[in-house]
Amino acid sequence: MRTKRRLQAAALTAVAVVLGLFTVQGTYALWSAAASASPGPSRRRRSIRR
């Protein structure tokens, strides 16, 4: 019984880690796409000063 419980706990932990990594990857992909689409106000200020 102990071994079965440990295996279940290990499997649950592994699934949680994998889902967490997928979530982080998706969040980074969305942030990266948004960041490249709009450079932000700091670059605009530089171009105006020239």
Protein Blocks (a to p, Z undefined) as FASTA:
>chain_A
ZZmmmmmmmmmmmmmmmmmmmmmmmmmmmmmmmmmmpnbjklmmmmmmZZ
